[in-house]
Amino acid sequence: MSQLVVISRGGRQTVIDAVGGQSVMENIKEAGLDELLALCGGVCACATCHVYIDPAFGGLLAPIGEDEDDLLSGSAHRRPESRLSCQIPFDDRLAGLTCQIAPED
């Protein structure tokens, strides 16, 4: 298993063993980190799984999709490294990925 590093809104870092083939959001939720709401369950319909991705990993991710971009455009906390964690499939290439949970809108 590969590790995923999650930083809470308060700055607490948690390292989890992530399962390949699941989204970053699913891995975070299954680890019991309930600060990430993910109200829509991962269907790219709400933006409550907004995270900031370590820019060092940006080139390994698929480009942001139109729906994801539209949802993030409504966030007052959007930054260049913003992504919806439900739209990031986790695999071994992302081992060590660090993401920070974005503030709630």
FIKOLZA-1660 file (N, C-alpha, C; in steps of 0.1 Angstrom, whole numbers, plus 5000, padded with zeros to 4 digits):
% residues 105
   i   px   py   pz ch aa at
   1 5008 4988 5000  A  M  N
   1 5000 5000 5000  A  M CA
   1 5009 5012 5000  A  M  C
   2 5004 5023 4994  A  S  N
   2 5011 5036 4993  A  S CA
   2 5005 5045 5003  A  S  C
   3 5013 5054 5008  A  Q  N
   3 5008 5064 5018  A  Q CA
   3 5003 5077 5012  A  Q  C
   4 4993 5082 5019  A  L  N
   4 4986 5095 5015  A  L CA
   4 4987 5103 5028  A  L  C
   5 4992 5116 5026  A  V  N
   5 4993 5125 5038  A  V CA
   5 4982 5135 5037  A  V  C
   6 4974 5136 5048  A  V  N
   6 4963 5145 5048  A  V CA
   6 4965 5155 5059  A  V  C
   7 4964 5168 5056  A  I  N
   7 4966 5178 5066  A  I CA
   7 4952 5184 5068  A  I  C
   8 4948 5185 5081  A  S  N
   8 4935 5190 5085  A  S CA
   8 4935 5205 5083  A  S  C
   9 4923 5211 5085  A  R  N
   9 4922 5225 5085  A  R CA
   9 4930 5232 5096  A  R  C
  10 4932 5225 5107  A  G  N
  10 4939 5230 5118  A  G CA
  10 4954 5228 5117  A  G  C
  11 4959 5221 5106  A  G  N
  11 4973 5218 5104  A  G CA
  11 4978 5205 5109  A  G  C
  12 4969 5196 5115  A  R  N
  12 4973 5183 5119  A  R CA
  12 4975 5174 5107  A  R  C
  13 4987 5167 5107  A  Q  N
  13 4990 5158 5096  A  Q CA
  13 4987 5144 5100  A  Q  C
  14 4980 5137 5091  A  T  N
  14 4977 5122 5093  A  T CA
  14 4982 5115 5081  A  T  C
  15 4990 5104 5083  A  V  N
  15 4994 5096 5072  A  V CA
  15 4986 5083 5072  A  V  C
  16 4980 5081 5060  A  I  N
  16 4971 5069 5059  A  I CA
  16 4977 5060 5048  A  I  C
  17 4974 5047 5050  A  D  N
  17 4977 5037 5039  A  D CA
  17 4965 5038 5029  A  D  C
  18 4968 5042 5017  A  A  N
  18 4958 5044 5007  A  A CA
  18 4957 5032 4998  A  A  C
  19 4944 5030 4994  A  V  N
  19 4941 5019 4985  A  V CA
  19 4941 5024 4971  A  V  C
  20 4949 5017 4962  A  G  N
  20 4948 5021 4948  A  G CA
  20 4935 5017 4942  A  G  C
  21 4930 5025 4932  A  G  N
  21 4918 5022 4926  A  G CA
  21 4906 5029 4932  A  G  C
  22 4909 5035 4944  A  Q  N
  22 4898 5044 4951  A  Q CA
  22 4903 5058 4949  A  Q  C
  23 4893 5067 4950  A  S  N
  23 4896 5081 4949  A  S CA
  23 4903 5086 4962  A  S  C
  24 4910 5097 4961  A  V  N
  24 4916 5103 4973  A  V CA
  24 4905 5105 4984  A  V  C
  25 4894 5110 4980  A  M  N
  25 4882 5112 4989  A  M CA
  25 4878 5099 4996  A  M  C
  26 4877 5088 4989  A  E  N
  26 4873 5076 4995  A  E CA
  26 4883 5071 5005  A  E  C
  27 4896 5073 5002  A  N  N
  27 4907 5069 5011  A  N CA
  27 4906 5077 5024  A  N  C
  28 4904 5090 5022  A  I  N
  28 4903 5099 5034  A  I CA
  28 4891 5095 5043  A  I  C
  29 4880 5093 5036  A  K  N
  29 4868 5089 5044  A  K CA
  29 4869 5076 5051  A  K  C
  30 4875 5066 5044  A  E  N
  30 4877 5053 5050  A  E CA
  30 4887 5053 5061  A  E  C
  31 4895 5063 5062  A  A  N
  31 4905 5064 5073  A  A CA
  31 4899 5070 5085  A  A  C
  32 4886 5074 5083  A  G  N
  32 4879 5080 5095  A  G CA
  32 4881 5095 5097  A  G  C
  33 4886 5102 5087  A  L  N
  33 4889 5116 5088  A  L CA
  33 4876 5123 5083  A  L  C
  34 4868 5126 5093  A  D  N
  34 4854 5132 5089  A  D CA
  34 4854 5147 5087  A  D  C
  35 4865 5153 5087  A  E  N
  35 4865 5168 5084  A  E CA
  35 4862 5170 5070  A  E  C
  36 4865 5160 5061  A  L  N
  36 4862 5161 5047  A  L CA
  36 4847 5156 5046  A  L  C
  37 4838 5165 5042  A  L  N
  37 4824 5162 5042  A  L CA
  37 4820 5152 5031  A  L  C
  38 4823 5156 5019  A  A  N
  38 4820 5147 5007  A  A CA
  38 4805 5144 5007  A  A  C
  39 4797 5154 5008  A  L  N
  39 4782 5152 5009  A  L CA
  39 4776 5145 4997  A  L  C
  40 4781 5147 4985  A  C  N
  40 4775 5140 4974  A  C CA
  40 4780 5126 4972  A  C  C
  41 4789 5121 4980  A  G  N
  41 4794 5108 4979  A  G CA
  41 4804 5105 4968  A  G  C
  42 4809 5116 4962  A  G  N
  42 4819 5114 4952  A  G CA
  42 4815 5115 4937  A  G  C
  43 4803 5121 4935  A  V  N
  43 4798 5122 4921  A  V CA
  43 4801 5135 4914  A  V  C
  44 4809 5143 4920  A  C  N
  44 4813 5156 4915  A  C CA
  44 4801 5165 4914  A  C  C
  45 4793 5166 4925  A  A  N
  45 4781 5174 4925  A  A CA
  45 4781 5185 4936  A  A  C
  46 4791 5186 4945  A  C  N
  46 4790 5195 4956  A  C CA
  46 4802 5203 4960  A  C  C
  47 4814 5199 4958  A  A  N
  47 4826 5206 4962  A  A CA
  47 4829 5205 4977  A  A  C
  48 4823 5197 4985  A  T  N
  48 4826 5196 4999  A  T CA
  48 4838 5186 5002  A  T  C
  49 4844 5182 4991  A  C  N
  49 4857 5174 4993  A  C CA
  49 4869 5182 4987  A  C  C
  50 4868 5195 4987  A  H  N
  50 4878 5204 4982  A  H CA
  50 4891 5202 4990  A  H  C
  51 4902 5200 4983  A  V  N
  51 4915 5199 4989  A  V CA
  51 4925 5207 4982  A  V  C
  52 4936 5210 4988  A  Y  N
  52 4948 5216 4981  A  Y CA
  52 4958 5205 4979  A  Y  C
  53 4962 5203 4967  A  I  N
  53 4972 5193 4964  A  I CA
  53 4986 5198 4963  A  I  C
  54 4996 5191 4969  A  D  N
  54 5010 5195 4969  A  D CA
  54 5013 5197 4954  A  D  C
  55 5018 5209 4951  A  P  N
  55 5021 5212 4936  A  P CA
  55 5031 5203 4930  A  P  C
  56 5040 5196 4938  A  A  N
  56 5049 5186 4933  A  A CA
  56 5042 5175 4926  A  A  C
  57 5029 5172 4930  A  F  N
  57 5022 5161 4924  A  F CA
  57 5013 5165 4913  A  F  C
  58 5012 5178 4910  A  G  N
  58 5002 5184 4900  A  G CA
  58 5004 5178 4887  A  G  C
  59 5016 5175 4882  A  G  N
  59 5018 5170 4869  A  G CA
  59 5014 5155 4868  A  G  C
  60 5012 5148 4879  A  L  N
  60 5008 5134 4879  A  L CA
  60 4993 5133 4878  A  L  C
  61 4985 5143 4880  A  L  N
  61 4971 5143 4880  A  L CA
  61 4965 5145 4866  A  L  C
  62 4954 5139 4863  A  A  N
  62 4946 5143 4851  A  A CA
  62 4942 5157 4852  A  A  C
  63 4941 5164 4840  A  P  N
  63 4937 5178 4841  A  P CA
  63 4923 5179 4847  A  P  C
  64 4920 5191 4853  A  I  N
  64 4908 5193 4859  A  I CA
  64 4897 5193 4848  A  I  C
  65 4886 5186 4852  A  G  N
  65 4874 5185 4843  A  G CA
  65 4865 5197 4844  A  G  C
  66 4857 5199 4834  A  E  N
  66 4848 5211 4833  A  E CA
  66 4838 5211 4845  A  E  C
  67 4832 5200 4849  A  D  N
  67 4823 5200 4861  A  D CA
  67 4831 5204 4874  A  D  C
  68 4843 5198 4875  A  E  N
  68 4851 5201 4887  A  E CA
  68 4855 5215 4887  A  E  C
  69 4859 5221 4876  A  D  N
  69 4862 5235 4875  A  D CA
  69 4851 5244 4879  A  D  C
  70 4839 5241 4874  A  D  N
  70 4827 5248 4876  A  D CA
  70 4824 5248 4891  A  D  C
  71 4825 5237 4898  A  L  N
  71 4822 5236 4912  A  L CA
  71 4832 5244 4920  A  L  C
  72 4845 5243 4917  A  L  N
  72 4855 5250 4924  A  L CA
  72 4854 5265 4922  A  L  C
  73 4849 5269 4910  A  S  N
  73 4848 5283 4908  A  S CA
  73 4839 5290 4917  A  S  C
  74 4830 5283 4924  A  G  N
  74 4821 5289 4934  A  G CA
  74 4827 5289 4948  A  G  C
  75 4839 5285 4949  A  S  N
  75 4845 5285 4963  A  S CA
  75 4853 5298 4965  A  S  C
  76 4851 5304 4976  A  A  N
  76 4859 5316 4980  A  A CA
  76 4873 5312 4984  A  A  C
  77 4876 5299 4985  A  H  N
  77 4889 5294 4990  A  H CA
  77 4897 5287 4979  A  H  C
  78 4892 5289 4966  A  R  N
  78 4899 5283 4955  A  R CA
  78 4913 5289 4953  A  R  C
  79 4923 5280 4951  A  R  N
  79 4937 5283 4948  A  R CA
  79 4941 5275 4936  A  R  C
  80 4953 5279 4931  A  P  N
  80 4958 5271 4919  A  P CA
  80 4959 5256 4921  A  P  C
  81 4962 5252 4934  A  E  N
  81 4963 5238 4937  A  E CA
  81 4950 5231 4942  A  E  C
  82 4939 5238 4940  A  S  N
  82 4926 5233 4944  A  S CA
  82 4922 5221 4935  A  S  C
  83 4916 5211 4941  A  R  N
  83 4910 5200 4934  A  R CA
  83 4899 5194 4943  A  R  C
  84 4890 5187 4936  A  L  N
  84 4880 5179 4944  A  L CA
  84 4886 5165 4946  A  L  C
  85 4887 5161 4958  A  S  N
  85 4894 5148 4961  A  S CA
  85 4886 5136 4955  A  S  C
  86 4873 5138 4952  A  C  N
  86 4866 5127 4946  A  C CA
  86 4870 5125 4931  A  C  C
  87 4877 5134 4926  A  Q  N
  87 4880 5134 4911  A  Q CA
  87 4895 5130 4909  A  Q  C
  88 4901 5125 4920  A  I  N
  88 4915 5121 4919  A  I CA
  88 4916 5106 4922  A  I  C
  89 4918 5098 4912  A  P  N
  89 4920 5084 4915  A  P CA
  89 4934 5081 4920  A  P  C
  90 4934 5074 4931  A  F  N
  90 4947 5072 4938  A  F CA
  90 4953 5059 4932  A  F  C
  91 4966 5060 4929  A  D  N
  91 4974 5048 4925  A  D CA
  91 4988 5050 4930  A  D  C
  92 4997 5040 4927  A  D  N
  92 5010 5040 4933  A  D CA
  92 5019 5052 4928  A  D  C
  93 5015 5058 4917  A  R  N
  93 5023 5070 4912  A  R CA
  93 5021 5081 4922  A  R  C
  94 5010 5081 4929  A  L  N
  94 5008 5092 4939  A  L CA
  94 5012 5089 4953  A  L  C
  95 5021 5079 4955  A  A  N
  95 5026 5075 4968  A  A CA
  95 5032 5087 4974  A  A  C
  96 5028 5091 4987  A  G  N
  96 5034 5102 4994  A  G CA
  96 5026 5115 4991  A  G  C
  97 5016 5114 4983  A  L  N
  97 5008 5127 4980  A  L CA
  97 5004 5133 4993  A  L  C
  98 5005 5146 4993  A  T  N
  98 5001 5154 5004  A  T CA
  98 4989 5163 5000  A  T  C
  99 4978 5163 5007  A  C  N
  99 4967 5171 5004  A  C CA
  99 4962 5178 5017  A  C  C
 100 4958 5190 5016  A  Q  N
 100 4953 5197 5028  A  Q CA
 100 4938 5200 5025  A  Q  C
 101 4930 5197 5036  A  I  N
 101 4915 5199 5035  A  I CA
 101 4913 5214 5034  A  I  C
 102 4906 5219 5024  A  A  N
 102 4903 5233 5023  A  A CA
 102 4892 5238 5033  A  A  C
 103 4892 5251 5036  A  P  N
 103 4882 5256 5045  A  P CA
 103 4868 5254 5039  A  P  C
 104 4858 5253 5047  A  E  N
 104 4844 5252 5042  A  E CA
 104 4840 5265 5037  A  E  C
 105 4831 5265 5027  A  D  N
 105 4825 5277 5021  A  D CA
 105 4812 5279 5028  A  D  C
% end
